[in-house]
Amino acid sequence: MQPKLQELTEKIFQEGVERGNQEATQIIAKAREEAAAINHRATAEAEKIIEQAKQKALDIQNKAQSELKLSSRQALNNLKQQITGLIVAKTVDADVKKAFEDNTYLKELILAIVQKWNPSSDGNLELDLILPADKEAELKSFIESKAKALLAKGLSMQFSGKLKNGFEISPSDGGFKISFTDEDFSRFFSDYVRPTIATILFEGDK
């Protein structure tokens, strides 16, 4: 009886050990599978995050390059405009200002314009001629001596301290005013020669 009991006990113990080992093996295998799955998901998530970071960095780089190119083009265009403007100022402004400081030229210009100006059908000018105050003595005596007929038709002279060079003409009723100053002519000629000078300077710079 005793040997059989011992044998039965050992058998039960052995079966328990085997079942324990099997369960342990299954638990370990399952844990390994779960660990592998977790590692796979973590790796995939990490790769996704890295890929997103790379794409974001690429987008930022492309945007920065585009903005840099745009800024470079704008800076270059501004520089070209400044260079063109400086050359235009040197070639136009100085010569125009010099011409308007020449009283002989200014007198001839005034006479030429007021003599050709005859908007009224009855031949009356009815114009106000506004001249620089610092040239009143010379210009007034000149016009009075050279343009008596024009003065008789209604041409009147006024002198303004605000006017430095050139002159202005307006109808006596004050409907409008046309200015013939050195600044006016400089603007006109500058706009005219600016495209030509820009082409000469930067023709091959496309």
MARKE-264221 format. One record per residue (C-alpha): residue number from 1; x, y, z. Coordinates in Angstrom, 3 decimals, decimal comma, padded with zeros to 6 digits. Example, Ala and Ser with C-alpha at 12.3 -4.5 7.8 and 13.67 -1.06 7.14 Angstrom:
# MARKE-264221
NODE  seq         x         y         z
NODE    1   012,300  -004,500   007,800
NODE    2   013,670  -001,060   007,140
END
This chain:
# MARKE-264221
NODE  seq         x         y         z
NODE    1   000,000   000,000   000,000
NODE    2   002,758   002,384   000,896
NODE    3   004,657   001,979  -002,383
NODE    4   001,516   002,569  -004,406
NODE    5   000,707   005,731  -002,454
NODE    6   004,198   007,034  -002,993
NODE    7   004,027   006,166  -006,662
NODE    8   000,689   007,928  -006,976
NODE    9   002,042   010,941  -005,166
NODE   10   005,072   011,142  -007,415
NODE   11   002,889   010,755  -010,485
NODE   12   000,605   013,580  -009,373
NODE   13   003,630   015,721  -008,533
NODE   14   005,216   014,995  -011,894
NODE   15   002,009   015,786  -013,720
NODE   16   001,748   019,045  -011,748
NODE   17   005,318   019,957  -012,627
NODE   18   004,715   019,200  -016,282
NODE   19   001,515   021,231  -016,340
NODE   20   003,352   024,048  -014,536
NODE   21   006,165   023,906  -017,083
NODE   22   003,683   023,905  -019,949
NODE   23   001,788   026,840  -018,504
NODE   24   005,031   028,659  -017,824
NODE   25   006,171   027,986  -021,393
NODE   26   002,848   029,248  -022,748
NODE   27   002,975   032,336  -020,549
NODE   28   006,538   033,050  -021,644
NODE   29   005,636   032,489  -025,306
NODE   30   002,605   034,738  -025,000
NODE   31   004,648   037,405  -023,219
NODE   32   007,242   037,209  -025,958
NODE   33   004,536   037,550  -028,620
NODE   34   003,029   040,537  -026,834
NODE   35   006,466   042,066  -026,366
NODE   36   007,199   041,530  -030,063
NODE   37   003,848   043,082  -031,006
NODE   38   004,480   046,047  -028,699
NODE   39   007,978   046,424  -030,118
NODE   40   006,598   046,259  -033,678
NODE   41   003,957   048,889  -032,921
NODE   42   006,501   051,082  -031,153
NODE   43   008,908   050,730  -034,076
NODE   44   006,160   051,533  -036,588
NODE   45   005,041   054,539  -034,522
NODE   46   008,629   055,740  -034,175
NODE   47   009,164   055,389  -037,926
NODE   48   005,932   057,295  -038,550
NODE   49   006,995   060,109  -036,203
NODE   50   010,444   060,241  -037,826
NODE   51   008,889   060,327  -041,321
NODE   52   006,521   063,112  -040,291
NODE   53   009,416   065,052  -038,769
NODE   54   011,436   064,612  -041,967
NODE   55   008,506   065,800  -044,107
NODE   56   007,924   068,794  -041,850
NODE   57   011,613   069,672  -041,980
NODE   58   011,533   069,340  -045,791
NODE   59   008,450   071,574  -045,993
NODE   60   010,125   074,179  -043,795
NODE   61   013,283   073,991  -045,902
NODE   62   011,340   074,364  -049,176
NODE   63   009,344   077,276  -047,775
NODE   64   012,514   078,955  -046,509
NODE   65   014,195   078,492  -049,895
NODE   66   011,162   079,916  -051,710
NODE   67   011,018   082,931  -049,392
NODE   68   014,775   083,404  -049,757
NODE   69   014,517   083,336  -053,567
NODE   70   011,601   085,783  -053,469
NODE   71   013,440   088,081  -051,062
NODE   72   016,563   087,883  -053,223
NODE   73   014,602   088,802  -056,353
NODE   74   012,904   091,676  -054,550
NODE   75   016,206   092,916  -053,148
NODE   76   017,813   092,683  -056,603
NODE   77   014,915   094,511  -058,245
NODE   78   015,035   097,218  -055,558
NODE   79   018,777   097,575  -056,085
NODE   80   018,278   097,855  -059,857
NODE   81   015,614   100,514  -059,337
NODE   82   017,873   102,451  -056,967
NODE   83   020,791   102,281  -059,398
NODE   84   018,541   103,337  -062,266
NODE   85   017,098   106,136  -060,149
NODE   86   020,554   107,430  -059,214
NODE   87   021,715   107,451  -062,818
NODE   88   018,487   109,094  -063,984
NODE   89   018,880   111,741  -061,277
NODE   90   022,459   112,389  -062,349
NODE   91   021,637   112,564  -066,054
NODE   92   018,289   114,357  -065,905
NODE   93   017,789   116,325  -062,700
NODE   94   021,047   118,254  -062,860
NODE   95   020,609   119,278  -066,503
NODE   96   016,960   120,252  -066,058
NODE   97   017,712   122,281  -062,939
NODE   98   020,587   124,006  -064,731
NODE   99   018,307   124,844  -067,665
NODE  100   015,641   126,354  -065,409
NODE  101   018,237   128,417  -063,579
NODE  102   019,107   129,974  -066,937
NODE  103   016,863   133,056  -067,053
NODE  104   017,239   133,364  -070,829
NODE  105   015,887   129,848  -071,325
NODE  106   013,104   130,467  -068,805
NODE  107   012,057   133,690  -070,547
NODE  108   011,916   131,993  -073,937
NODE  109   009,910   129,097  -072,495
NODE  110   007,391   131,435  -070,851
NODE  111   006,879   133,427  -074,032
NODE  112   006,581   130,333  -076,199
NODE  113   003,882   128,819  -073,993
NODE  114   001,749   131,884  -073,334
NODE  115   001,909   132,909  -077,008
NODE  116   000,619   129,513  -078,123
NODE  117  -001,981   129,303  -075,367
NODE  118  -005,275   130,547  -076,738
NODE  119  -008,127   128,374  -075,446
NODE  120  -010,657   131,183  -075,756
NODE  121  -012,430   131,623  -079,098
NODE  122  -012,540   135,421  -078,678
NODE  123  -008,766   135,615  -078,387
NODE  124  -008,655   136,698  -074,747
NODE  125  -006,096   134,864  -072,644
NODE  126  -007,461   135,553  -069,174
NODE  127  -004,519   133,697  -067,667
NODE  128  -002,650   134,090  -064,413
NODE  129   001,107   133,611  -064,768
NODE  130   002,692   132,735  -061,429
NODE  131   006,465   133,283  -061,225
NODE  132   009,185   132,892  -058,563
NODE  133   009,315   135,879  -056,239
NODE  134   013,130   136,046  -056,304
NODE  135   013,029   136,616  -060,081
NODE  136   010,306   139,248  -060,023
NODE  137   012,413   142,216  -061,098
NODE  138   013,947   140,580  -064,150
NODE  139   010,961   138,552  -065,344
NODE  140   008,373   141,289  -064,800
NODE  141   010,305   143,860  -066,826
NODE  142   011,000   141,291  -069,528
NODE  143   007,356   140,220  -069,934
NODE  144   006,105   143,798  -069,788
NODE  145   008,494   144,739  -072,586
NODE  146   008,149   141,611  -074,735
NODE  147   004,529   140,614  -074,181
NODE  148   002,516   143,845  -074,192
NODE  149  -000,039   142,329  -076,550
NODE  150  -000,474   139,320  -074,292
NODE  151  -000,943   141,517  -071,245
NODE  152  -003,581   143,492  -073,138
NODE  153  -005,445   140,240  -073,868
NODE  154  -005,758   139,425  -070,198
NODE  155  -002,446   137,864  -069,162
NODE  156  -001,666   138,772  -065,571
NODE  157   001,465   138,139  -063,518
NODE  158   001,758   137,054  -059,911
NODE  159   004,879   136,240  -057,908
NODE  160   005,029   133,551  -055,238
NODE  161   007,726   132,818  -052,701
NODE  162   006,673   129,161  -052,748
NODE  163   007,798   128,816  -056,359
NODE  164   011,568   128,322  -056,635
NODE  165   012,120   127,550  -060,314
NODE  166   009,890   127,661  -063,378
NODE  167   006,358   129,002  -063,459
NODE  168   002,673   128,073  -063,295
NODE  169  -000,271   129,024  -065,497
NODE  170  -003,923   128,948  -064,566
NODE  171  -007,137   130,479  -065,949
NODE  172  -008,282   133,576  -064,134
NODE  173  -011,354   131,739  -062,885
NODE  174  -009,074   129,254  -061,099
NODE  175  -010,485   126,225  -062,924
NODE  176  -007,138   124,419  -063,128
NODE  177  -003,409   125,062  -062,930
NODE  178  -000,536   123,764  -065,044
NODE  179   002,938   123,741  -063,593
NODE  180   006,180   124,174  -065,512
NODE  181   008,830   123,779  -062,825
NODE  182   012,175   121,998  -062,945
NODE  183   010,683   119,250  -060,742
NODE  184   007,847   118,739  -063,246
NODE  185   010,214   118,412  -066,167
NODE  186   012,553   116,152  -064,189
NODE  187   009,668   113,790  -063,397
NODE  188   008,566   113,782  -067,017
NODE  189   012,006   113,083  -068,455
NODE  190   012,848   110,621  -065,676
NODE  191   009,795   108,514  -066,524
NODE  192   010,732   108,737  -070,193
NODE  193   014,383   107,696  -069,887
NODE  194   014,087   105,281  -066,941
NODE  195   013,112   102,183  -069,027
NODE  196   015,864   102,932  -071,549
NODE  197   018,528   103,293  -068,861
NODE  198   017,316   100,145  -067,068
NODE  199   017,554   098,221  -070,347
NODE  200   021,062   099,504  -071,020
NODE  201   022,226   098,655  -067,486
NODE  202   020,576   095,266  -067,016
NODE  203   019,834   093,975  -070,538
NODE  204   021,867   090,816  -070,045
NODE  205   020,845   090,304  -066,415
NODE  206   017,730   088,167  -066,714
END
